[in-house]
Amino acid sequence: MMGARLLSQQPPLACGAGDTRPSPRTLKRNETLGPGVAPVPLRDGRMVEVEVMDYEARVASPDLLKVRDLIRQPQQPWFSEGENTLLNRSVSRDEFTGIGTVYLIVARLDGEPVGTAWYQTGDERGEVGACAFVFTHPSYRGLGVANAVMSRLVSHFGERGGRVVYLGTSEPRAREVYQRVGFRVYNGVVMRHMGKEAEDRSFDEEFFSNVGDARMRDATWGDLARLTALYSCPHPWFIKDYGEKLYSHPTLPQKRALSVPISLFLRAEEGSNRLIVMENPRGRLVGAMSIYRSDALRGGLSLDFLVVPSYLQQMRVLLEEGSRIARGLGGGPIRAIVSDLDGGKEEVLSALGFQPAERVTPEVLPTGTAIGMRSFQVTS
């Protein structure tokens, strides 16, 4: 889970020979630093230098790989394969085509990195952000490093017009740090910071409101933050993405945040798979569809799709586009899974020629209630 290891317990590194902790240094508050760097006091009286690094700064940074190694901590792996892929691509001197705007926030003591955070916005307006890779060197936890890094991230995001930034963690102590800089629990492990916006569901109603017809297009990595917003939002449908086993229900708190769209992007990179998004006139993603080869169908294709309630009248347009793409790929049946709580899906699928097929293993809620599911198929 991204950000979950911010304050997790680890044995301190030994002092003396082999000690990797930076040497103490006193930094005057008015000391001149490089562009994008600001001194922040820690609880022990020292000043940590917090730098916001855009792509150009990362390319020029002599210690970029050291920063990446600090985040990764290979002796205690904590990333999924997808998260590790994102780290390798975005914390790099190589250009990550399509990722959009990415900032890496690094805290240094005596020139050595001791804390990090990362966020992405994608579109030029920077309205929505996704935060990840929040990490503090084990020997410097409890001094306020993470607070300094996250405070800088929040202020930097807001200065550029950001409205809402998302992250995910189940670690209680990490949540305390995030709450101190203004993040609030949103949906399960998902937290978000909304600046001056009211922290209630009225934001979602406004943000995902219908402001005109949405257009269909292929997703890019630049959509990462906006897809995080889409898939983190509670939905009246039960199935958000069957392939990812991502469900929405009051008894099922969301367990993933940024890792959901990462998985969708990596799945779309395999073979002829596709990821389609619905973008409204304000640039907000109000729907998405994943088209991918399914082992269960012996080479056939699966369609997983999600549309916000205000745009359900365009669900048929999305399904028509997805079906057209899937038929062009050929190779077997096309399948979509519908639960008993997914109102409207069955009718639209039937209108497009999908026929009821086998029952799928139901999902049992914590209350013991079983949610029935059925496969709908059409020949490509």
Kinemage of the C-alpha trace (Angstrom):
@kinemage 1
@onewidth
@group {chain A} dominant
@subgroup {mainchain}
@vectorlist {calphas} color= white
{ca met a 1} P 0.000 0.000 0.000
{ca met a 2} L 1.523 3.279 -1.012
{ca gly a 3} L 2.531 5.481 1.900
{ca ala a 4} L 1.718 2.742 4.426
{ca arg a 5} L 5.285 2.326 5.571
{ca leu a 6} L 5.873 5.912 6.595
{ca leu a 7} L 6.161 5.141 10.305
{ca ser a 8} L 6.164 1.351 10.438
{ca gln a 9} L 8.398 -0.176 13.067
{ca gln a 10} L 11.929 -1.069 12.001
{ca pro a 11} L 15.077 -1.752 14.058
{ca pro a 12} L 17.322 1.338 14.258
{ca leu a 13} L 20.513 1.284 12.256
{ca ala a 14} L 23.614 0.763 14.334
{ca cys a 15} L 25.778 3.780 15.162
{ca gly a 16} L 29.530 3.871 14.801
{ca ala a 17} L 31.193 1.848 12.066
{ca gly a 18} L 28.855 1.415 9.138
{ca asp a 19} L 26.419 4.045 10.460
{ca thr a 20} L 24.648 5.516 7.441
{ca arg a 21} L 22.996 8.415 9.240
{ca pro a 22} L 23.933 11.885 8.036
{ca ser a 23} L 26.185 13.904 10.310
{ca pro a 24} L 24.509 16.641 12.381
{ca arg a 25} L 24.620 20.131 10.922
{ca thr a 26} L 23.134 23.407 12.033
{ca leu a 27} L 21.466 25.323 9.224
{ca lys a 28} L 20.649 28.945 9.740
{ca arg a 29} L 17.096 29.905 8.891
{ca asn a 30} L 18.235 32.602 6.488
{ca glu a 31} L 20.841 30.454 4.741
{ca thr a 32} L 20.625 30.698 0.967
{ca leu a 33} L 19.582 27.443 -0.650
{ca gly a 34} L 18.985 26.373 -4.216
{ca pro a 35} L 15.724 26.999 -6.049
{ca gly a 36} L 12.843 24.948 -4.724
{ca val a 37} L 14.649 24.270 -1.414
{ca ala a 38} L 13.408 25.484 1.976
{ca pro a 39} L 14.799 24.951 5.507
{ca val a 40} L 12.364 23.440 8.034
{ca pro a 41} L 13.089 23.001 11.788
{ca leu a 42} L 12.972 19.497 13.264
{ca arg a 43} L 12.027 18.604 16.816
{ca asp a 44} L 15.677 18.263 17.868
{ca gly a 45} L 16.487 21.808 16.750
{ca arg a 46} L 18.223 20.972 13.494
{ca met a 47} L 17.029 22.260 10.143
{ca val a 48} L 16.163 19.880 7.367
{ca glu a 49} L 16.347 21.082 3.757
{ca val a 50} L 13.184 20.224 1.839
{ca glu a 51} L 13.432 20.344 -1.945
{ca val a 52} L 10.649 20.075 -4.513
{ca met a 53} L 12.062 18.429 -7.626
{ca asp a 54} L 10.378 18.562 -11.018
{ca tyr a 55} L 11.642 16.514 -13.973
{ca glu a 56} L 14.496 18.912 -14.795
{ca ala a 57} L 15.645 18.962 -11.166
{ca arg a 58} L 15.559 15.163 -10.986
{ca val a 59} L 17.650 14.871 -14.130
{ca ala a 60} L 20.223 17.265 -12.671
{ca ser a 61} L 20.247 15.728 -9.186
{ca pro a 62} L 23.496 13.866 -8.380
{ca asp a 63} L 21.829 11.739 -5.697
{ca leu a 64} L 18.645 10.693 -7.507
{ca leu a 65} L 19.478 6.987 -7.350
{ca lys a 66} L 20.283 7.334 -3.651
{ca val a 67} L 16.844 8.869 -3.136
{ca arg a 68} L 15.226 6.010 -5.029
{ca asp a 69} L 17.127 3.459 -2.938
{ca leu a 70} L 15.963 5.202 0.228
{ca ile a 71} L 12.352 4.834 -0.908
{ca arg a 72} L 12.756 1.244 -2.018
{ca gln a 73} L 14.605 -0.080 1.060
{ca pro a 74} L 15.379 -3.389 -0.688
{ca gln a 75} L 16.156 -5.214 2.546
{ca gln a 76} L 12.501 -4.911 3.536
{ca pro a 77} L 10.424 -4.897 0.333
{ca trp a 78} L 7.010 -3.276 0.615
{ca phe a 79} L 5.988 -2.509 -2.948
{ca ser a 80} L 3.740 -4.400 -5.248
{ca glu a 81} L 5.146 -5.105 -8.699
{ca gly a 82} L 3.123 -2.213 -10.090
{ca glu a 83} L 4.305 0.268 -7.470
{ca asn a 84} L 7.903 -0.734 -8.056
{ca thr a 85} L 7.397 -0.177 -11.790
{ca leu a 86} L 6.014 3.304 -11.142
{ca leu a 87} L 8.941 4.106 -8.851
{ca asn a 88} L 11.521 2.963 -11.412
{ca arg a 89} L 9.883 4.926 -14.216
{ca ser a 90} L 9.095 8.167 -12.397
{ca val a 91} L 12.085 8.524 -10.050
{ca ser a 92} L 14.531 8.356 -12.906
{ca arg a 93} L 16.521 10.528 -15.297
{ca asp a 94} L 14.757 8.845 -18.197
{ca glu a 95} L 11.631 10.576 -19.425
{ca phe a 96} L 8.415 8.805 -18.458
{ca thr a 97} L 6.302 9.459 -21.539
{ca gly a 98} L 2.709 10.393 -20.793
{ca ile a 99} L 2.999 10.594 -16.999
{ca gly a 100} L 2.315 14.337 -16.978
{ca thr a 101} L 3.512 16.479 -14.086
{ca val a 102} L 5.373 14.670 -11.315
{ca tyr a 103} L 7.062 16.209 -8.283
{ca leu a 104} L 9.459 14.481 -5.908
{ca ile a 105} L 9.844 16.076 -2.473
{ca val a 106} L 13.124 15.237 -0.721
{ca ala a 107} L 14.248 16.147 2.803
{ca arg a 108} L 18.024 16.251 3.361
{ca leu a 109} L 20.259 16.537 6.406
{ca asp a 110} L 23.828 17.521 5.648
{ca gly a 111} L 23.101 16.839 2.018
{ca glu a 112} L 21.920 13.261 2.608
{ca pro a 113} L 18.303 12.271 1.815
{ca val a 114} L 16.321 11.259 4.914
{ca gly a 115} L 12.702 11.651 3.788
{ca thr a 116} L 10.633 11.597 0.598
{ca ala a 117} L 7.198 12.049 -0.903
{ca trp a 118} L 5.925 12.011 -4.487
{ca tyr a 119} L 2.887 13.372 -6.235
{ca gln a 120} L 1.458 13.460 -9.747
{ca thr a 121} L -1.185 15.676 -11.330
{ca gly a 122} L -1.123 14.794 -15.019
{ca asp a 123} L -3.215 17.526 -16.588
{ca glu a 124} L -1.993 21.096 -16.986
{ca arg a 125} L -4.439 22.518 -14.440
{ca gly a 126} L -3.167 20.233 -11.696
{ca glu a 127} L -6.637 20.059 -10.163
{ca val a 128} L -6.302 16.481 -8.873
{ca gly a 129} L -3.206 14.899 -7.368
{ca ala a 130} L -2.135 11.437 -6.245
{ca cys a 131} L 0.511 11.030 -3.533
{ca ala a 132} L 2.824 8.077 -2.984
{ca phe a 133} L 6.310 7.004 -1.842
{ca val a 134} L 6.176 8.777 1.517
{ca phe a 135} L 9.143 7.437 3.438
{ca thr a 136} L 11.385 8.495 6.325
{ca his a 137} L 14.829 7.043 7.034
{ca pro a 138} L 14.366 4.695 10.036
{ca ser a 139} L 16.965 6.573 12.101
{ca tyr a 140} L 15.109 9.869 11.752
{ca arg a 141} L 11.550 8.950 12.555
{ca gly a 142} L 9.848 10.894 15.280
{ca leu a 143} L 11.701 14.137 14.479
{ca gly a 144} L 9.126 15.635 12.141
{ca val a 145} L 10.733 14.754 8.809
{ca ala a 146} L 7.540 13.326 7.335
{ca asn a 147} L 5.556 16.298 8.605
{ca ala a 148} L 8.020 18.668 6.905
{ca val a 149} L 7.865 16.768 3.628
{ca met a 150} L 4.074 16.416 3.563
{ca ser a 151} L 3.514 20.044 4.606
{ca arg a 152} L 5.663 21.121 1.671
{ca leu a 153} L 3.799 18.769 -0.669
{ca val a 154} L 0.408 20.136 0.383
{ca ser a 155} L 1.480 23.777 0.075
{ca his a 156} L 3.203 23.199 -3.274
{ca phe a 157} L 0.127 21.413 -4.645
{ca gly a 158} L -2.200 24.169 -3.452
{ca glu a 159} L 0.003 26.961 -4.813
{ca arg a 160} L -0.469 25.474 -8.281
{ca gly a 161} L -4.242 25.407 -8.112
{ca gly a 162} L -4.644 21.879 -6.773
{ca arg a 163} L -8.037 21.086 -5.288
{ca val a 164} L -7.801 17.518 -4.008
{ca val a 165} L -4.908 15.089 -3.531
{ca tyr a 166} L -5.343 11.404 -2.694
{ca leu a 167} L -3.210 8.791 -0.952
{ca gly a 168} L -3.763 5.386 0.617
{ca thr a 169} L -2.522 3.905 3.886
{ca ser a 170} L -3.768 1.568 6.596
{ca glu a 171} L -0.900 2.396 8.989
{ca pro a 172} L -2.355 4.236 12.037
{ca arg a 173} L 0.764 6.275 12.825
{ca ala a 174} L 1.116 7.313 9.204
{ca arg a 175} L -2.498 8.439 9.223
{ca glu a 176} L -1.763 10.653 12.217
{ca val a 177} L 0.999 12.393 10.273
{ca tyr a 178} L -1.230 12.904 7.255
{ca gln a 179} L -4.068 14.205 9.414
{ca arg a 180} L -1.750 16.791 10.970
{ca val a 181} L -1.211 18.347 7.543
{ca gly a 182} L -4.902 18.304 6.658
{ca phe a 183} L -5.655 14.895 5.138
{ca arg a 184} L -8.917 13.256 6.154
{ca val a 185} L -10.145 9.665 5.936
{ca tyr a 186} L -12.297 9.380 2.826
{ca asn a 187} L -13.072 5.765 1.901
{ca gly a 188} L -11.395 2.872 3.693
{ca val a 189} L -7.631 3.246 3.367
{ca val a 190} L -8.079 6.232 1.044
{ca met a 191} L -7.341 9.666 2.504
{ca arg a 192} L -7.525 12.997 0.742
{ca his a 193} L -6.588 16.633 1.279
{ca met a 194} L -9.010 19.178 -0.087
{ca gly a 195} L -7.487 22.520 0.828
{ca lys a 196} L -10.270 24.945 1.588
{ca glu a 197} L -12.964 22.693 0.155
{ca ala a 198} L -15.588 21.263 2.501
{ca glu a 199} L -14.746 17.691 3.468
{ca asp a 200} L -18.037 16.028 2.639
{ca arg a 201} L -19.801 14.220 -0.166
{ca ser a 202} L -20.967 17.505 -1.706
{ca phe a 203} L -17.492 17.821 -3.218
{ca asp a 204} L -17.931 14.546 -5.112
{ca glu a 205} L -21.371 15.617 -6.311
{ca glu a 206} L -19.927 18.834 -7.719
{ca phe a 207} L -16.701 17.325 -9.012
{ca phe a 208} L -18.376 14.473 -10.910
{ca ser a 209} L -21.476 16.446 -11.925
{ca asn a 210} L -22.771 16.255 -15.486
{ca val a 211} L -21.512 19.322 -17.363
{ca gly a 212} L -22.008 18.005 -20.887
{ca asp a 213} L -21.242 14.987 -23.017
{ca ala a 214} L -18.061 13.115 -22.186
{ca arg a 215} L -15.636 12.033 -24.891
{ca met a 216} L -14.039 8.584 -25.109
{ca arg a 217} L -10.271 8.252 -25.500
{ca asp a 218} L -7.391 5.956 -24.640
{ca ala a 219} L -6.043 6.486 -21.150
{ca thr a 220} L -2.471 7.653 -20.578
{ca trp a 221} L -0.310 7.500 -17.467
{ca gly a 222} L -1.081 11.188 -17.092
{ca asp a 223} L -4.582 10.119 -15.993
{ca leu a 224} L -3.178 8.383 -12.911
{ca ala a 225} L -4.393 10.923 -10.343
{ca arg a 226} L -7.798 11.394 -11.978
{ca leu a 227} L -8.348 7.636 -12.194
{ca thr a 228} L -7.420 7.390 -8.515
{ca ala a 229} L -10.210 9.872 -7.796
{ca leu a 230} L -12.664 7.902 -9.950
{ca tyr a 231} L -11.939 4.476 -8.462
{ca ser a 232} L -11.676 5.772 -4.869
{ca cys a 233} L -15.133 7.346 -4.904
{ca pro a 234} L -17.929 5.261 -3.316
{ca his a 235} L -20.315 3.981 -5.978
{ca pro a 236} L -23.822 2.471 -5.898
{ca trp a 237} L -22.600 -0.350 -8.157
{ca phe a 238} L -20.996 -3.283 -6.391
{ca ile a 239} L -18.383 -4.090 -9.055
{ca lys a 240} L -15.865 -1.361 -9.825
{ca asp a 241} L -13.406 -3.697 -11.564
{ca tyr a 242} L -13.973 -7.443 -11.491
{ca gly a 243} L -10.470 -8.330 -12.680
{ca glu a 244} L -8.984 -6.372 -9.775
{ca lys a 245} L -11.640 -7.676 -7.349
{ca leu a 246} L -12.431 -4.058 -6.548
{ca tyr a 247} L -15.902 -3.726 -5.029
{ca ser a 248} L -17.954 -0.911 -3.527
{ca his a 249} L -20.262 -1.508 -0.579
{ca pro a 250} L -20.840 0.145 2.825
{ca thr a 251} L -19.582 -3.029 4.536
{ca leu a 252} L -16.422 -3.217 2.379
{ca pro a 253} L -14.041 -0.313 3.083
{ca gln a 254} L -11.796 0.361 0.098
{ca lys a 255} L -8.418 -1.346 0.530
{ca arg a 256} L -6.470 0.268 -2.322
{ca ala a 257} L -5.874 3.735 -3.732
{ca leu a 258} L -3.180 4.544 -6.284
{ca ser a 259} L -2.358 0.883 -6.873
{ca val a 260} L -5.716 0.406 -8.652
{ca pro a 261} L -5.016 2.600 -11.708
{ca ile a 262} L -1.385 1.430 -11.730
{ca ser a 263} L -2.630 -2.142 -12.164
{ca leu a 264} L -5.065 -1.057 -14.870
{ca phe a 265} L -2.301 0.714 -16.807
{ca leu a 266} L 0.078 -2.244 -16.573
{ca arg a 267} L -2.696 -4.597 -17.678
{ca ala a 268} L -3.383 -2.318 -20.646
{ca glu a 269} L 0.287 -2.519 -21.663
{ca glu a 270} L 0.044 -6.289 -22.158
{ca gly a 271} L -0.537 -7.399 -25.744
{ca ser a 272} L -3.509 -5.710 -27.382
{ca asn a 273} L -5.286 -4.818 -24.127
{ca arg a 274} L -6.785 -1.323 -23.831
{ca leu a 275} L -7.856 1.151 -21.166
{ca ile a 276} L -10.500 3.674 -22.257
{ca val a 277} L -11.638 6.701 -20.249
{ca met a 278} L -14.642 9.032 -20.386
{ca glu a 279} L -13.565 12.660 -19.981
{ca asn a 280} L -16.118 15.425 -19.456
{ca pro a 281} L -15.733 19.015 -20.746
{ca arg a 282} L -14.004 20.047 -17.495
{ca gly a 283} L -11.319 17.406 -17.937
{ca arg a 284} L -12.611 15.151 -15.174
{ca leu a 285} L -12.731 11.408 -15.694
{ca val a 286} L -16.294 10.196 -15.187
{ca gly a 287} L -15.913 6.663 -16.500
{ca ala a 288} L -13.402 4.038 -17.570
{ca met a 289} L -13.302 0.654 -19.298
{ca ser a 290} L -10.600 -1.993 -19.229
{ca ile a 291} L -10.487 -4.403 -22.200
{ca tyr a 292} L -8.198 -7.366 -21.633
{ca arg a 293} L -7.534 -10.986 -22.505
{ca ser a 294} L -8.997 -13.363 -19.965
{ca asp a 295} L -7.503 -16.753 -19.145
{ca ala a 296} L -10.938 -17.830 -17.936
{ca leu a 297} L -12.267 -17.312 -21.468
{ca arg a 298} L -9.403 -19.192 -23.157
{ca gly a 299} L -8.244 -16.144 -25.047
{ca gly a 300} L -11.532 -14.260 -25.017
{ca leu a 301} L -11.857 -10.692 -23.823
{ca ser a 302} L -13.206 -9.233 -20.598
{ca leu a 303} L -14.793 -5.805 -20.256
{ca asp a 304} L -14.659 -4.111 -16.847
{ca phe a 305} L -16.223 -0.673 -16.694
{ca leu a 306} L -17.192 2.026 -14.222
{ca val a 307} L -19.313 5.149 -14.807
{ca val a 308} L -20.224 7.770 -12.185
{ca pro a 309} L -23.992 8.040 -11.521
{ca ser a 310} L -24.330 11.463 -13.165
{ca tyr a 311} L -23.109 10.020 -16.490
{ca leu a 312} L -24.984 6.706 -16.562
{ca gln a 313} L -26.922 7.870 -19.609
{ca gln a 314} L -23.610 7.655 -21.520
{ca met a 315} L -22.819 4.141 -20.291
{ca arg a 316} L -24.172 2.731 -23.543
{ca val a 317} L -21.781 4.938 -25.557
{ca leu a 318} L -18.845 3.622 -23.525
{ca leu a 319} L -19.978 0.011 -23.935
{ca glu a 320} L -20.530 0.465 -27.658
{ca glu a 321} L -16.987 1.785 -28.028
{ca gly a 322} L -15.560 -1.003 -25.884
{ca ser a 323} L -17.500 -3.665 -27.762
{ca arg a 324} L -16.348 -2.232 -31.091
{ca ile a 325} L -12.714 -2.369 -29.979
{ca ala a 326} L -13.100 -5.884 -28.550
{ca arg a 327} L -14.723 -7.198 -31.727
{ca gly a 328} L -11.869 -5.728 -33.735
{ca leu a 329} L -9.374 -7.629 -31.603
{ca gly a 330} L -11.275 -10.904 -32.104
{ca gly a 331} L -10.151 -14.213 -30.649
{ca gly a 332} L -13.176 -15.487 -28.785
{ca pro a 333} L -16.162 -14.396 -26.699
{ca ile a 334} L -16.443 -10.995 -24.995
{ca arg a 335} L -17.481 -11.121 -21.363
{ca ala a 336} L -18.722 -8.682 -18.743
{ca ile a 337} L -19.529 -9.577 -15.129
{ca val a 338} L -22.607 -8.019 -13.525
{ca ser a 339} L -23.616 -8.248 -9.866
{ca asp a 340} L -27.131 -8.152 -8.467
{ca leu a 341} L -26.414 -4.602 -7.231
{ca asp a 342} L -25.171 -3.163 -10.531
{ca gly a 343} L -28.324 -1.385 -11.622
{ca gly a 344} L -28.541 -0.585 -15.321
{ca lys a 345} L -25.638 -2.718 -16.532
{ca glu a 346} L -27.678 -5.755 -17.515
{ca glu a 347} L -30.169 -3.769 -19.599
{ca val a 348} L -27.479 -1.957 -21.598
{ca leu a 349} L -25.457 -5.134 -22.175
{ca ser a 350} L -28.566 -6.967 -23.377
{ca ala a 351} L -29.378 -4.126 -25.773
{ca leu a 352} L -25.904 -4.557 -27.276
{ca gly a 353} L -26.366 -8.282 -27.860
{ca phe a 354} L -24.793 -9.702 -24.700
{ca gln a 355} L -26.541 -12.816 -23.422
{ca pro a 356} L -26.705 -14.176 -19.852
{ca ala a 357} L -24.172 -16.960 -19.358
{ca glu a 358} L -22.966 -18.831 -16.294
{ca arg a 359} L -23.293 -17.721 -12.720
{ca val a 360} L -20.049 -16.537 -11.146
{ca thr a 361} L -18.936 -17.339 -7.601
{ca pro a 362} L -20.732 -14.822 -5.376
{ca glu a 363} L -18.876 -12.360 -3.178
{ca val a 364} L -19.714 -12.836 0.495
{ca leu a 365} L -19.899 -9.651 2.562
{ca pro a 366} L -18.604 -9.462 6.167
{ca thr a 367} L -22.248 -9.663 7.253
{ca gly a 368} L -22.565 -13.058 5.576
{ca thr a 369} L -24.730 -11.776 2.734
{ca ala a 370} L -23.784 -13.215 -0.659
{ca ile a 371} L -23.819 -10.853 -3.644
{ca gly a 372} L -24.812 -12.813 -6.747
{ca met a 373} L -22.887 -12.326 -9.995
{ca arg a 374} L -23.506 -13.397 -13.581
{ca ser a 375} L -21.450 -13.427 -16.725
{ca phe a 376} L -22.845 -11.815 -19.880
{ca gln a 377} L -21.219 -12.793 -23.178
{ca val a 378} L -21.322 -11.994 -26.851
{ca thr a 379} L -19.370 -13.536 -29.711
{ca ser a 380} L -16.698 -11.289 -31.195
